[in-house]
């Protein structure tokens, strides 16, 4: 009788724990490299065929004012994985806060974690396999991919310019492919990046369907130079770049089918987004920002505003969301969905931690908690609050595509002013007629910096 009473006492707690665990969604984050706002059918592209991503958007939420944390690779990934704004976190040693990175927080909540693809969180260490910032040191159980971009290092005696991209083959750039801490191919066959990661993702989902999981699928493509596998070459109407986009779309279809085959579709949140805008200056190796102005490496909308799609059947109501959000908001959102309440205070105490929980907007159609965003790339500085955006300084592209020398920065006094809710292409400067709005945004920008730089 003693043991029966003990079991009856424990039973409610076992049920509560099991229920809470079941409510935690699996999370699949598909993070592509340098895809433009206008590269997908569901964002208006008429050349690239993207039926699987378009279906993802039709079945979920498609956000139209979703920003990368940076207009280039490393800042964007730093924001994503830390929840901290790259312009506000200053110089920090990420090793000291590895336990607060996105995968580490989720693993602490019982999630199986895997990283496939491009890491590039902490630059290019001399020996990535022994780096303290290797994915296996940052919360991932498994890893398969490259240390950084597929254009590093450059061929000996050359720089990463248009001429090299035009003439290179799939082995020109000496990029290692690494599984865990072992180099498995050097140089990696770049035509196989997307298909290999997809095969790995499908197998991993199948083998981890019995417990909550977090899969970070960070494609190298479509970062220049672009490569697609044989069966996709020459198939699209969008040329070489379009081939790559259509293979990524195929990959999304394969991943979604794997989720359904594993029987976890109803309990899996899938997020699709890009690390920054397109590298349009490289012609056939770059995409389009569509109706947006600018490209990768600029503070124009085309540098920061990216596709963002969220799908979770019977949880997220399909629709289009025009509110502001940023990829660093995924950090707080995932932590909340994983019920990681025990670390929330530690996260918020970090300098520059401005991640906001989007779960209300995703699950209950409430307004996004983000109303402002700070842009900063290579000396180009801008700030958005609500419908309005000011530019204190601008540049049209990150560098010269032939010489790779940095482009000059133009300073603006007074700052340029655009109503991006009506003028998505930032074509009409309203500053002369609305100096009071400019002054208000300058004041809000100062407050944003001050409040966020703890």
C-alpha positions as CSV (number, residue, x, y, z in Angstrom):
1,X,0.0,0.0,0.0
2,X,2.9,2.3,0.7
3,X,4.2,1.9,-2.9
4,X,0.7,2.5,-4.3
5,X,0.4,5.8,-2.5
6,X,3.8,6.8,-3.8
7,X,2.8,6.0,-7.4
8,X,-0.5,7.9,-7.1
9,X,1.4,10.9,-5.7
10,X,3.8,10.9,-8.7
11,X,1.3,10.2,-11.4
12,X,-0.1,13.7,-12.0
13,X,3.5,15.1,-12.2
14,X,4.4,12.4,-14.7
15,X,1.4,13.3,-16.9
16,X,2.2,17.1,-16.7
17,X,5.8,16.5,-17.6
18,X,4.9,14.2,-20.5
19,X,2.3,16.7,-21.8
20,X,4.7,19.6,-21.6
21,X,7.4,17.6,-23.4
22,X,4.9,16.7,-26.1
23,X,4.0,20.4,-26.6
24,X,7.5,21.3,-27.5
25,X,7.7,21.4,-31.3
26,X,10.5,19.9,-33.4
27,X,12.2,22.8,-35.1
28,X,13.7,22.8,-38.6
29,X,15.5,26.0,-39.5
30,X,16.4,26.2,-43.2
31,X,18.9,29.0,-43.6
32,X,20.0,29.8,-47.1
33,X,22.9,32.0,-48.1
34,X,22.5,35.3,-50.1
35,X,19.0,34.5,-51.4
36,X,17.2,37.7,-52.4
37,X,13.8,38.9,-51.4
38,X,12.7,38.6,-55.0
39,X,14.1,35.1,-55.8
40,X,11.1,33.0,-54.9
41,X,7.7,32.6,-56.6
42,X,5.8,33.4,-53.5
43,X,7.7,36.7,-53.3
44,X,6.9,37.6,-56.9
45,X,9.7,35.9,-59.0
46,X,8.4,34.9,-62.5
47,X,11.5,32.9,-63.6
48,X,12.5,30.6,-60.8
49,X,10.2,27.7,-60.2
50,X,9.8,27.2,-56.5
51,X,6.7,25.1,-55.9
52,X,7.8,23.5,-52.7
53,X,8.7,26.8,-51.0
54,X,5.6,28.4,-52.4
55,X,3.5,25.6,-50.9
56,X,5.4,26.1,-47.6
57,X,4.3,29.8,-47.7
58,X,0.7,28.9,-48.6
59,X,0.5,26.5,-45.7
60,X,2.1,28.9,-43.2
61,X,2.9,32.6,-42.6
62,X,4.9,34.6,-45.1
63,X,6.5,37.7,-43.6
64,X,7.2,40.7,-45.7
65,X,9.3,42.8,-43.3
66,X,11.6,40.2,-41.9
67,X,15.2,41.3,-41.5
68,X,18.5,39.6,-41.3
69,X,20.7,40.5,-38.4
70,X,23.4,41.7,-40.8
71,X,23.8,42.5,-44.4
72,X,26.7,40.0,-44.7
73,X,27.3,36.4,-43.5
74,X,29.0,36.6,-40.1
75,X,27.0,39.4,-38.5
76,X,23.7,37.7,-39.6
77,X,24.8,34.4,-38.1
78,X,26.0,36.0,-34.9
79,X,22.6,37.6,-34.4
80,X,20.7,34.4,-35.3
81,X,22.7,32.2,-32.9
82,X,23.0,34.7,-30.0
83,X,19.9,36.8,-30.2
84,X,22.2,39.8,-29.9
85,X,22.4,42.7,-32.4
86,X,25.8,42.6,-34.0
87,X,26.0,46.4,-33.9
88,X,25.3,46.4,-30.2
89,X,27.1,43.4,-28.8
90,X,30.5,45.0,-29.6
91,X,33.6,42.8,-29.4
92,X,32.8,39.8,-27.2
93,X,34.3,36.4,-26.7
94,X,31.6,34.1,-27.8
95,X,33.4,31.1,-26.2
96,X,32.3,32.5,-22.8
97,X,28.6,32.3,-23.8
98,X,28.5,29.2,-25.9
99,X,26.0,27.7,-23.4
100,X,23.5,30.5,-24.4
101,X,23.7,30.0,-28.2
102,X,20.5,28.7,-29.8
103,X,21.5,25.0,-30.2
104,X,22.9,24.9,-26.6
105,X,19.7,26.3,-25.1
106,X,17.6,23.8,-27.0
107,X,19.8,20.9,-26.1
108,X,19.5,21.8,-22.5
109,X,15.8,21.3,-22.9
110,X,16.2,17.8,-24.1
111,X,16.4,18.4,-27.9
112,X,18.5,16.4,-30.2
113,X,20.5,18.9,-32.3
114,X,22.2,18.7,-35.7
115,X,23.9,21.3,-37.9
116,X,24.3,20.7,-41.7
117,X,26.0,23.2,-44.0
118,X,27.8,26.5,-43.5
119,X,28.7,27.5,-40.0
120,X,30.6,30.8,-40.3
121,X,29.7,32.0,-36.9
122,X,33.2,33.0,-35.8
123,X,35.2,33.8,-39.0
124,X,37.8,31.3,-40.3
125,X,39.9,29.8,-37.6
126,X,43.2,28.3,-38.7
127,X,42.0,24.8,-37.6
128,X,38.3,24.6,-37.7
129,X,38.3,21.0,-36.5
130,X,39.8,22.0,-33.1
131,X,38.2,25.4,-32.8
132,X,36.4,26.2,-29.5
133,X,33.6,27.6,-31.7
134,X,33.1,24.4,-33.6
135,X,29.4,23.5,-33.8
136,X,30.0,20.5,-31.5
137,X,31.3,22.9,-28.9
138,X,28.2,25.2,-29.3
139,X,25.3,22.8,-28.6
140,X,25.1,20.6,-31.6
141,X,25.2,16.8,-31.2
142,X,26.1,16.3,-34.9
143,X,27.7,18.4,-37.6
144,X,28.4,18.0,-41.3
145,X,29.4,21.0,-43.5
146,X,31.9,23.7,-44.2
147,X,33.6,26.2,-41.8
148,X,32.4,29.2,-43.8
149,X,31.5,30.4,-47.3
150,X,32.2,28.4,-50.4
151,X,34.5,31.2,-51.8
152,X,37.1,31.0,-49.1
153,X,40.0,30.7,-49.5
154,X,40.4,32.4,-52.8
155,X,42.7,30.7,-55.4
156,X,46.3,31.6,-54.9
157,X,47.2,35.0,-56.1
158,X,43.6,36.0,-56.8
159,X,40.6,37.6,-55.1
160,X,37.0,36.7,-55.1
161,X,35.9,38.7,-58.1
162,X,33.6,38.4,-61.0
163,X,36.3,37.1,-63.4
164,X,37.3,34.3,-60.9
165,X,33.6,33.3,-60.4
166,X,33.0,33.2,-64.1
167,X,36.0,30.9,-64.8
168,X,36.1,28.7,-61.7
169,X,35.0,25.1,-61.6
170,X,33.6,23.1,-58.7
171,X,37.0,22.4,-57.2
172,X,38.7,25.8,-57.7
173,X,37.9,27.0,-54.2
174,X,39.7,24.8,-51.7
175,X,36.8,24.3,-49.3
176,X,36.9,21.4,-46.9
177,X,33.8,19.3,-46.2
178,X,33.9,18.2,-42.6
179,X,31.9,15.7,-40.5
180,X,32.3,16.4,-36.9
181,X,36.0,17.0,-36.5
182,X,37.2,15.0,-39.5
183,X,37.7,16.3,-43.0
184,X,36.0,13.9,-45.3
185,X,36.6,15.7,-48.6
186,X,39.1,18.3,-49.7
187,X,38.4,20.2,-51.8
188,X,34.7,19.6,-51.6
189,X,32.7,19.1,-54.8
190,X,30.6,22.3,-54.7
191,X,28.0,20.9,-57.2
192,X,27.0,18.4,-54.5
193,X,26.6,20.7,-51.5
194,X,22.8,21.0,-51.7
195,X,22.1,17.4,-52.5
196,X,24.4,16.0,-49.8
197,X,23.0,18.2,-47.1
198,X,19.5,17.2,-48.2
199,X,20.3,13.5,-48.0
200,X,21.8,14.0,-44.5
201,X,18.8,16.0,-43.4
202,X,16.3,13.3,-44.5
203,X,18.2,10.5,-42.8
204,X,18.6,12.5,-39.6
205,X,14.9,13.4,-39.3
206,X,14.0,9.7,-39.8
207,X,16.4,8.6,-37.0
208,X,15.4,11.3,-34.5
209,X,11.6,11.3,-34.8
210,X,11.0,9.9,-31.3
211,X,12.2,12.9,-29.3
212,X,12.1,16.7,-29.8
213,X,14.8,17.7,-32.4
214,X,16.4,20.9,-33.8
215,X,17.8,20.7,-37.3
216,X,19.7,23.7,-38.6
217,X,20.1,23.2,-42.3
218,X,22.3,26.1,-43.5
219,X,22.9,25.7,-47.2
220,X,26.1,27.1,-48.7
221,X,24.0,28.1,-51.8
222,X,23.2,30.4,-53.4
223,X,26.4,32.2,-52.3
224,X,28.7,33.0,-55.2
225,X,30.1,31.1,-57.0
226,X,26.9,29.2,-57.5
227,X,26.7,25.5,-58.3
228,X,23.9,23.0,-58.8
229,X,24.1,19.2,-59.1
230,X,24.0,17.7,-62.6
231,X,20.2,17.0,-62.8
232,X,19.5,20.7,-62.1
233,X,22.0,22.3,-64.4
234,X,20.5,24.2,-67.3
235,X,17.0,23.3,-66.2
236,X,15.6,26.7,-65.0
237,X,14.6,29.8,-66.9
238,X,16.7,31.8,-64.5
239,X,20.1,30.6,-65.7
240,X,22.9,29.3,-63.5
241,X,21.5,31.1,-60.4
242,X,18.0,29.9,-61.2
243,X,19.3,26.3,-61.3
244,X,20.6,26.6,-57.8
245,X,17.4,28.2,-56.5
246,X,15.3,25.3,-58.0
247,X,17.6,22.7,-56.4
248,X,17.1,24.4,-53.0
249,X,13.4,24.3,-53.6
250,X,13.7,20.5,-54.4
251,X,15.6,20.2,-51.1
252,X,12.8,21.9,-49.2
253,X,10.4,19.4,-50.8
254,X,12.6,16.5,-49.7
255,X,12.8,17.7,-46.1
256,X,9.1,18.3,-45.9
257,X,8.4,14.8,-47.2
258,X,10.8,13.4,-44.6
259,X,8.9,15.2,-41.8
260,X,5.6,13.8,-43.0
261,X,7.1,10.3,-43.5
262,X,8.4,10.4,-39.9
263,X,4.9,11.1,-38.7
264,X,5.9,14.4,-37.0
265,X,4.4,16.9,-39.4
266,X,1.8,18.2,-36.9
267,X,4.4,18.8,-34.2
268,X,7.2,20.4,-36.4
269,X,7.8,24.1,-36.9
270,X,9.6,24.7,-40.1
271,X,11.3,28.1,-40.7
272,X,12.8,29.2,-44.0
273,X,14.8,32.3,-44.4
274,X,18.0,33.8,-45.8
275,X,21.1,35.2,-44.1
276,X,21.0,38.5,-46.0
277,X,20.2,39.9,-49.4
278,X,21.5,38.9,-52.8
279,X,25.0,39.6,-54.2
280,X,23.4,41.1,-57.3
281,X,26.7,42.7,-58.4
282,X,28.0,39.3,-59.5
283,X,25.5,38.9,-62.3
284,X,24.7,35.2,-63.0
285,X,26.1,34.3,-59.5
286,X,23.7,36.6,-57.7
287,X,20.0,36.9,-57.2
288,X,17.5,39.8,-57.1
289,X,16.0,41.8,-54.2
290,X,13.0,42.2,-56.4
291,X,11.2,45.5,-55.7
292,X,13.7,46.4,-53.0
293,X,16.6,48.8,-53.4
294,X,20.2,47.6,-52.8
295,X,21.8,44.3,-52.2
296,X,24.1,42.3,-49.8
297,X,26.4,44.6,-47.9
298,X,24.2,47.7,-47.9
299,X,21.7,49.2,-45.5
300,X,19.1,49.5,-48.1
301,X,16.1,47.2,-47.7
302,X,17.6,44.8,-50.3
303,X,20.6,44.1,-48.1
304,X,18.6,43.2,-45.0
305,X,15.0,42.4,-45.8
306,X,14.8,38.7,-46.7
307,X,12.2,35.9,-47.3
308,X,10.8,34.4,-44.1
309,X,8.3,31.6,-43.9
310,X,6.9,29.8,-40.8
311,X,4.9,26.6,-41.0
312,X,3.4,24.6,-38.2
313,X,0.1,22.7,-39.1
314,X,-2.9,23.5,-36.9
315,X,-0.8,26.0,-34.9
316,X,0.2,28.7,-37.3
317,X,-2.7,30.1,-39.3
318,X,-1.7,30.6,-43.0
319,X,-1.5,34.2,-44.1
320,X,0.8,37.1,-44.9
321,X,2.3,39.2,-42.0
322,X,3.5,42.7,-42.7
323,X,4.9,43.4,-39.2
324,X,8.6,43.8,-38.5
325,X,10.7,41.0,-37.2
326,X,14.4,39.9,-37.5
327,X,16.2,36.6,-37.5
328,X,17.7,37.2,-34.1
329,X,14.1,37.1,-32.8
330,X,14.2,33.4,-33.6
331,X,16.5,32.9,-30.6
332,X,13.9,34.0,-28.0
333,X,11.1,32.5,-29.9
334,X,12.7,29.0,-30.0
335,X,13.7,29.3,-26.4
336,X,10.1,30.0,-25.4
337,X,8.6,27.3,-27.5
338,X,11.1,24.9,-26.0
339,X,10.0,26.1,-22.5
340,X,13.5,27.2,-21.6
341,X,12.2,29.6,-19.0
342,X,15.2,28.8,-16.7
343,X,17.6,30.6,-19.0
344,X,15.5,33.5,-20.2
345,X,16.9,35.9,-17.6
346,X,20.5,34.9,-18.5
347,X,19.8,35.5,-22.1
348,X,18.3,39.0,-21.5
349,X,21.3,40.0,-19.4
350,X,23.7,39.8,-22.3
351,X,24.9,43.1,-23.9
352,X,23.0,43.7,-27.1
353,X,20.4,40.9,-26.5
354,X,17.3,42.3,-28.2
355,X,15.6,39.1,-29.3
356,X,11.9,39.2,-29.0
357,X,9.4,36.3,-28.7
358,X,7.4,36.0,-31.9
359,X,5.2,33.1,-30.7
360,X,2.2,35.4,-30.1
361,X,2.3,36.6,-33.7
362,X,2.9,33.1,-35.0
363,X,0.3,31.2,-32.9
364,X,-2.3,33.8,-31.9
365,X,-2.1,36.4,-34.7
366,X,-1.1,39.2,-32.3
367,X,1.1,42.1,-33.4
368,X,4.8,41.5,-33.6
369,X,6.7,42.8,-30.5
370,X,9.3,44.4,-32.8
371,X,8.6,47.9,-34.1
372,X,12.1,49.1,-34.8
373,X,15.3,47.9,-36.5
374,X,18.9,49.2,-36.7
375,X,20.8,48.7,-39.9
376,X,24.6,48.9,-40.1
377,X,26.9,47.5,-42.8
378,X,30.4,48.7,-43.8
379,X,29.7,52.2,-42.6
380,X,26.2,52.5,-44.0
381,X,23.8,53.2,-41.1
382,X,20.0,53.3,-41.1
383,X,17.1,53.0,-38.7
384,X,13.5,52.0,-39.1
385,X,10.6,52.7,-36.7
386,X,7.2,51.7,-37.8
387,X,6.6,52.8,-41.4
388,X,9.5,55.2,-41.6
389,X,13.2,54.7,-42.2
390,X,16.1,57.1,-42.1
391,X,19.5,56.6,-43.7
392,X,22.4,58.5,-42.0
393,X,24.8,57.0,-44.6
394,X,24.6,54.8,-47.6
395,X,26.5,52.7,-50.2
396,X,25.1,51.1,-53.3
397,X,27.1,47.9,-53.0
398,X,29.6,46.4,-50.6
399,X,32.6,46.5,-53.0
400,X,33.7,46.7,-56.6
401,X,32.9,43.3,-58.3
402,X,36.1,43.5,-60.4
403,X,38.7,44.8,-57.9
404,X,36.8,44.0,-54.6
405,X,37.8,47.4,-53.2
406,X,35.3,48.8,-50.8
407,X,32.8,51.2,-52.2
408,X,32.7,54.7,-50.7
409,X,30.1,55.6,-48.2
410,X,27.8,58.7,-48.8
411,X,26.9,60.7,-45.7
412,X,23.5,62.4,-45.4
413,X,22.7,65.5,-43.4
414,X,19.8,65.6,-42.8
415,X,19.3,61.8,-43.1
416,X,17.3,60.5,-46.0
417,X,13.7,59.6,-45.0
418,X,11.5,57.0,-46.6
419,X,8.0,55.6,-45.9
420,X,8.8,52.0,-46.6
421,X,5.2,50.9,-46.1
422,X,4.3,52.8,-49.3
423,X,7.7,53.1,-51.0
424,X,9.3,49.7,-50.6
425,X,11.9,50.6,-53.2
426,X,13.1,53.6,-51.2
427,X,12.8,55.9,-54.2
428,X,11.3,59.1,-52.7
429,X,13.2,61.0,-50.1
430,X,10.7,62.7,-47.8
431,X,13.2,64.4,-45.5
432,X,12.7,68.0,-46.7
433,X,9.0,68.0,-46.0
434,X,9.1,65.9,-42.8
435,X,12.1,67.1,-40.8
436,X,10.1,66.5,-37.6
437,X,9.8,62.7,-38.5
438,X,13.6,62.7,-39.1
439,X,14.2,64.2,-35.7
440,X,11.9,61.8,-34.0
441,X,13.6,58.7,-35.6
442,X,17.1,60.1,-34.7
443,X,15.9,60.4,-31.1
444,X,14.4,56.9,-31.2
445,X,17.6,55.5,-32.7
446,X,19.7,56.9,-29.9
447,X,17.3,55.5,-27.3
448,X,17.4,52.1,-29.1
449,X,21.2,52.0,-29.0
450,X,21.3,53.1,-25.4
451,X,18.7,50.6,-24.1
452,X,20.2,47.7,-26.1
453,X,23.8,48.3,-25.1
454,X,23.7,47.1,-21.6
